[in-house]
Amino acid sequence: QLFATDEATSTDSEVDRLRTMAAKLRAEAASMEAEKAQERAYANQRAFEKFDTNADGKVSLDELKAGLEKTWKAELEDGRAKQLMEAFDDSGDGVLQVDEFVSVDKFRSRLESMARDERVAAKELKRQAMLEQEAVQLAEARTNLINDGAPSNTDKLVSTLPYLLPLMDGLAFGRHFFEGHETNPAVAALAIFATLYRSIPFGGLIAFLGLSTLTGNFKINRLVRFNMQQAVNLDIALFVPGLIASLSALAGGDLGVQLPEGISEIGSDAVFIALVTSIGYSVISSLLGVAPDKIPGLSESVNQRMPTIDM
C-alpha cells in the first residue's frame, strides 16, 4: 500500500511538472508574439513617418503613391494607389491614419492580390465575349439555314398557291352555291381547273405529299412554308365533314335512311363558307406579307410545327 501511494504521488508530480512547462511555453510564446507585434508597430510607425512627408499625422493619396514608388523604385499608377487607399482607409476619410497604416509588404500583397483578381476578371470577360461571339455566329448560321426573313413579292404570291389544294378538295361542299351559275366565268374557270386537277392520277395525294415535304425545306421563305403547312391542315380538316357526307350517302343508299335535304345542304354550305373564309383571309394576309396565323384551332398547331432560329 505504501508503494502504491508513492507511485501515485510521483505521477501527480510529473503531471504538475508538465503543466508548469506548458504554461511556461505559452507565456514565452505570448511574450514573443507581443514583441513581434511591438516590432511591427514600431516598423509601421517609422514607415508612416517616412510617408507622412508634411508631418500632419496622416498620409494622403499623393504621399502614399510617392512613398510606395520610392520604396519599390517603380512607378505606381494613380488608379492602383487609389485602390490601395480605399482598401486600408477604414474610416473612409480619404487619408490613412497611423492606426490604419500597414507595412509596405502588406501594401505589396494587397496590390498583387488586386492584380490577380483583375487577371481572373479579364479572363472571365474574355470567356464571356467568346461565348457571345459564338452565340452570334450560331444565330447567323441558323439564319442562313432557316429562311425566316421578310418575304419578297414573289414569296408573297407563291405562298397563296398551296391553298388551291383544300379549295379543290372542298369544291364539292359548295355545289349548292354553283348550281344555276354554270355560265358565270369564275364558276366556269373553277370547273375547268377542278376537271384538270381530278384528271391527274392521284393528283390530290401527290399535292398533299409534296406540300408536306416542302414544309421541311428551310431554304424556302417561312411565309411560304407556313402556308404550305396550313393548307395541308385545312385539307386534313375537310376529312371529317367528307367522312360524314360519305356515311350519310351510304346510309341513304343501302339502309334507306334519308337525312332531310335541308340539313345536308346547310352542313355543306357551312363547311364551304368556313373553307372559303379561311382561304380568303390567308390569301389576303399573305399578299400583305403577314403570316395568316389567326385561324382558330388551326394556325396554332401550324406555328408549333414551324422551326425557328431559336429552336
C-alpha positions as CSV (number, residue, x, y, z in Angstrom):
1,Q,0.0,0.0,0.0
2,L,2.9,2.3,0.8
3,F,4.4,1.5,-2.6
4,A,1.1,2.4,-4.4
5,T,0.9,5.7,-2.5
6,D,4.5,6.6,-3.6
7,E,3.7,5.8,-7.2
8,A,0.6,8.0,-7.2
9,T,2.5,10.9,-5.7
10,S,5.2,10.5,-8.3
11,T,2.6,10.5,-11.1
12,D,0.9,13.7,-9.7
13,S,4.3,15.4,-9.5
14,E,5.0,14.6,-13.2
15,V,1.7,15.9,-14.3
16,D,2.2,19.1,-12.4
17,R,5.7,19.5,-13.9
18,L,4.3,19.1,-17.4
19,R,1.5,21.6,-16.8
20,T,4.1,24.1,-15.5
21,M,6.2,23.6,-18.6
22,A,3.2,24.0,-20.9
23,A,2.2,27.2,-19.1
24,K,5.8,28.5,-19.4
25,L,5.9,27.7,-23.1
26,R,2.6,29.5,-23.6
27,A,3.9,32.5,-21.7
28,E,7.1,32.5,-23.8
29,A,5.1,32.3,-27.0
30,A,2.8,35.1,-25.9
31,S,5.8,37.2,-25.0
32,M,7.5,36.5,-28.3
33,E,4.3,37.4,-30.2
34,A,3.9,40.6,-28.2
35,E,7.5,41.5,-29.0
36,K,6.9,40.9,-32.7
37,A,3.7,42.9,-32.6
38,Q,5.6,45.7,-30.9
39,E,8.3,45.5,-33.6
40,R,5.7,45.6,-36.3
41,A,4.1,48.6,-34.6
42,Y,7.4,50.4,-34.4
43,A,8.2,49.5,-38.1
44,N,4.7,50.7,-39.2
45,Q,5.2,53.9,-37.2
46,R,8.6,54.5,-38.8
47,A,7.2,53.8,-42.3
48,F,4.2,56.0,-41.5
49,E,6.5,58.9,-40.6
50,K,8.5,58.4,-43.8
51,F,5.4,58.5,-45.9
52,D,3.9,61.5,-43.9
53,T,6.2,63.9,-45.6
54,N,4.4,67.0,-44.3
55,A,4.2,65.6,-40.7
56,D,0.5,66.4,-40.4
57,G,-0.2,63.0,-38.8
58,K,-1.9,61.4,-41.8
59,V,-0.9,60.0,-45.2
60,S,-2.7,61.4,-48.2
61,L,-3.1,59.7,-51.5
62,D,-0.2,61.6,-53.1
63,E,2.0,60.8,-50.1
64,L,1.1,57.1,-50.3
65,K,1.8,57.0,-54.0
66,A,5.1,58.8,-53.7
67,G,6.2,56.7,-50.7
68,L,5.5,53.4,-52.4
69,E,7.2,54.5,-55.6
70,K,10.3,55.5,-53.6
71,T,10.3,52.2,-51.7
72,W,9.6,49.9,-54.6
73,K,11.7,52.0,-57.0
74,A,8.9,51.7,-59.6
75,E,6.1,53.8,-60.9
76,L,2.7,53.2,-59.4
77,E,-0.4,54.1,-61.4
78,D,-2.8,56.6,-59.9
79,G,-5.6,54.1,-60.1
80,R,-3.6,51.5,-58.2
81,A,-2.7,54.0,-55.4
82,K,-6.4,55.0,-55.1
83,Q,-7.4,51.3,-54.8
84,L,-4.8,50.7,-52.0
85,M,-6.0,53.8,-50.2
86,E,-9.6,52.6,-50.4
87,A,-8.6,49.2,-49.2
88,F,-7.0,50.3,-46.0
89,D,-8.8,53.6,-45.3
90,D,-11.2,52.1,-42.7
91,S,-12.6,55.5,-41.7
92,G,-13.3,56.5,-45.3
93,D,-11.9,60.0,-44.8
94,G,-9.6,59.7,-47.8
95,V,-6.3,59.5,-45.8
96,L,-4.5,56.9,-43.8
97,Q,-4.3,57.5,-40.0
98,V,-1.4,55.8,-38.1
99,D,-3.7,53.0,-36.9
100,E,-4.8,52.3,-40.5
101,F,-1.3,52.3,-41.9
102,V,0.2,48.9,-42.6
103,S,3.6,47.6,-43.6
104,V,5.0,48.0,-47.1
105,D,4.8,44.2,-47.5
106,K,1.1,44.3,-46.9
107,F,0.6,47.1,-49.4
108,R,2.6,44.9,-51.9
109,S,0.5,41.8,-51.0
110,R,-2.8,43.7,-51.5
111,L,-1.5,45.1,-54.8
112,E,-0.6,41.6,-56.0
113,S,-4.0,40.3,-54.9
114,M,-5.7,43.1,-56.8
115,A,-3.7,42.2,-59.9
116,R,-4.6,38.6,-59.6
117,D,-8.3,39.4,-59.2
118,E,-8.1,41.7,-62.3
119,R,-6.5,38.9,-64.3
120,V,-9.2,36.5,-63.3
121,A,-11.9,39.1,-64.1
122,A,-10.2,39.7,-67.5
123,K,-10.2,36.0,-68.3
124,E,-13.9,35.8,-67.4
125,L,-14.7,38.8,-69.5
126,K,-12.8,37.2,-72.4
127,R,-14.6,33.9,-71.9
128,Q,-18.0,35.7,-71.9
129,A,-17.0,37.6,-75.0
130,M,-16.1,34.4,-76.8
131,L,-19.4,32.8,-75.7
132,E,-21.3,35.8,-77.0
133,Q,-19.4,35.7,-80.3
134,E,-20.1,32.0,-80.6
135,A,-23.8,32.7,-80.0
136,V,-23.8,35.4,-82.7
137,Q,-22.1,33.1,-85.1
138,L,-24.6,30.3,-84.3
139,A,-27.5,32.7,-84.7
140,E,-26.1,33.8,-88.1
141,A,-25.7,30.1,-89.1
142,R,-29.2,29.4,-88.1
143,T,-30.4,32.4,-90.0
144,N,-28.7,31.2,-93.1
145,L,-30.0,27.8,-92.6
146,I,-33.6,28.8,-91.9
147,N,-35.1,31.4,-94.2
148,D,-37.1,33.5,-91.6
149,G,-36.5,36.8,-93.3
150,A,-39.1,39.2,-94.8
151,P,-40.8,37.6,-97.8
152,S,-40.2,39.0,-101.2
153,N,-43.1,39.9,-103.6
154,T,-42.5,36.5,-105.3
155,D,-42.7,34.8,-101.9
156,K,-46.0,36.5,-101.1
157,L,-47.5,35.4,-104.4
158,V,-46.2,31.8,-104.2
159,S,-47.4,31.5,-100.6
160,T,-51.0,31.7,-101.8
161,L,-50.8,28.8,-104.2
162,P,-50.9,26.0,-101.6
163,Y,-54.5,26.9,-100.8
164,L,-55.6,25.5,-104.2
165,L,-55.3,22.0,-102.6
166,P,-58.0,22.5,-100.0
167,L,-60.1,24.6,-102.4
168,M,-60.1,21.9,-105.0
169,D,-60.9,19.2,-102.4
170,G,-63.6,21.3,-100.8
171,L,-65.5,22.4,-104.0
172,A,-67.9,19.5,-103.5
173,F,-69.3,21.2,-100.4
174,G,-70.1,24.3,-102.5
175,R,-72.2,22.6,-105.1
176,H,-75.4,24.4,-103.8
177,F,-73.7,27.7,-104.5
178,F,-72.7,26.8,-108.0
179,E,-75.9,25.3,-109.2
180,G,-77.6,27.5,-111.7
181,H,-74.4,29.6,-112.2
182,E,-72.6,27.4,-114.6
183,T,-72.3,30.3,-117.1
184,N,-70.5,32.5,-114.6
185,P,-66.9,33.0,-115.8
186,A,-65.5,32.4,-112.3
187,V,-67.5,29.3,-111.8
188,A,-66.6,28.0,-115.3
189,A,-62.9,28.6,-114.6
190,L,-63.2,26.8,-111.3
191,A,-64.9,23.9,-113.0
192,I,-62.2,23.7,-115.7
193,F,-59.4,23.8,-113.1
194,A,-61.1,21.2,-111.0
195,T,-61.5,18.9,-114.0
196,L,-57.9,19.2,-114.8
197,Y,-57.0,18.6,-111.2
198,R,-59.0,15.4,-111.0
199,S,-57.7,14.2,-114.3
200,I,-54.3,13.7,-112.8
201,P,-54.0,10.3,-111.3
202,F,-53.6,10.6,-107.6
203,G,-53.3,14.4,-108.1
204,G,-54.6,15.2,-104.7
205,L,-52.3,12.8,-102.9
206,I,-49.3,14.0,-104.9
207,A,-50.1,17.6,-104.0
208,F,-50.7,16.7,-100.4
209,L,-47.4,14.8,-100.0
210,G,-45.5,17.4,-102.0
211,L,-46.6,20.3,-99.7
212,S,-46.0,18.2,-96.6
213,T,-42.4,17.5,-97.8
214,L,-41.6,21.1,-98.8
215,T,-42.6,22.5,-95.4
216,G,-39.3,20.9,-94.2
217,N,-37.2,22.8,-96.7
218,F,-35.8,25.6,-94.6
219,K,-34.4,27.5,-97.6
220,I,-38.0,28.3,-98.6
221,N,-39.2,31.5,-97.0
222,R,-41.1,31.0,-93.8
223,L,-44.3,32.6,-95.1
224,V,-44.4,30.1,-98.0
225,R,-43.7,27.1,-95.6
226,F,-46.3,28.3,-93.1
227,N,-49.0,28.5,-95.8
228,M,-48.0,25.1,-97.2
229,Q,-48.5,23.6,-93.7
230,Q,-51.7,25.5,-93.1
231,A,-53.1,24.4,-96.5
232,V,-52.3,20.8,-95.6
233,N,-54.0,21.2,-92.2
234,L,-57.1,22.7,-93.9
235,D,-57.2,19.8,-96.3
236,I,-57.0,17.3,-93.4
237,A,-59.8,19.2,-91.6
238,L,-62.0,18.5,-94.6
239,F,-61.7,14.8,-93.9
240,V,-64.3,14.8,-91.1
241,P,-67.2,16.5,-93.0
242,G,-66.3,14.5,-96.0
243,L,-66.5,11.3,-94.0
244,I,-69.9,12.4,-92.6
245,A,-71.2,13.1,-96.1
246,S,-70.0,9.7,-97.3
247,L,-71.6,7.9,-94.4
248,S,-74.8,9.8,-95.0
249,A,-74.8,8.8,-98.6
250,L,-74.1,5.2,-97.7
251,A,-76.9,5.2,-95.2
252,G,-79.3,6.6,-97.7
253,G,-78.4,4.1,-100.4
254,D,-78.1,0.9,-98.5
255,L,-80.2,1.4,-95.4
256,G,-82.8,3.7,-96.9
257,V,-82.2,6.3,-94.2
258,Q,-82.5,9.7,-95.7
259,L,-81.5,12.9,-93.9
260,P,-83.7,15.9,-94.5
261,E,-82.3,17.7,-97.6
262,G,-82.2,21.0,-95.7
263,I,-79.8,19.7,-93.1
264,S,-77.4,18.2,-95.6
265,E,-77.4,21.4,-97.6
266,I,-76.9,23.6,-94.5
267,G,-74.0,21.4,-93.4
268,S,-72.3,21.5,-96.8
269,D,-72.8,25.3,-97.1
270,A,-71.4,25.9,-93.6
271,V,-68.2,23.8,-94.4
272,F,-67.7,25.6,-97.7
273,I,-68.2,29.1,-96.2
274,A,-65.7,28.3,-93.4
275,L,-63.3,27.0,-96.0
276,V,-63.6,30.0,-98.4
277,T,-63.4,32.4,-95.4
278,S,-60.2,30.7,-94.2
279,I,-58.6,30.7,-97.6
280,G,-59.7,34.3,-98.4
281,Y,-58.2,35.5,-95.1
282,S,-55.0,33.5,-95.7
283,V,-54.5,34.8,-99.2
284,I,-55.1,38.5,-98.4
285,S,-52.8,38.3,-95.3
286,S,-50.1,36.5,-97.3
287,L,-50.2,39.1,-100.1
288,L,-49.6,41.7,-97.5
289,G,-46.6,39.8,-96.2
290,V,-48.2,38.8,-92.9
291,A,-48.4,35.2,-91.8
292,P,-52.2,34.2,-91.6
293,D,-51.9,32.8,-88.1
294,K,-55.3,33.8,-86.7
295,I,-57.4,30.9,-87.8
296,P,-58.8,29.4,-84.6
297,G,-57.8,25.8,-83.8
298,L,-55.6,25.6,-86.9
299,S,-52.9,28.3,-87.0
300,E,-51.7,27.5,-83.5
301,S,-50.9,23.9,-84.5
302,V,-49.1,25.2,-87.6
303,N,-47.0,27.6,-85.6
304,Q,-45.9,24.8,-83.2
305,R,-44.6,22.8,-86.2
306,M,-42.7,25.7,-87.8
307,P,-39.0,25.7,-86.8
308,T,-37.4,29.0,-85.8
309,I,-33.9,30.4,-85.3
310,D,-34.2,29.8,-81.6
311,M,-35.1,26.1,-81.9
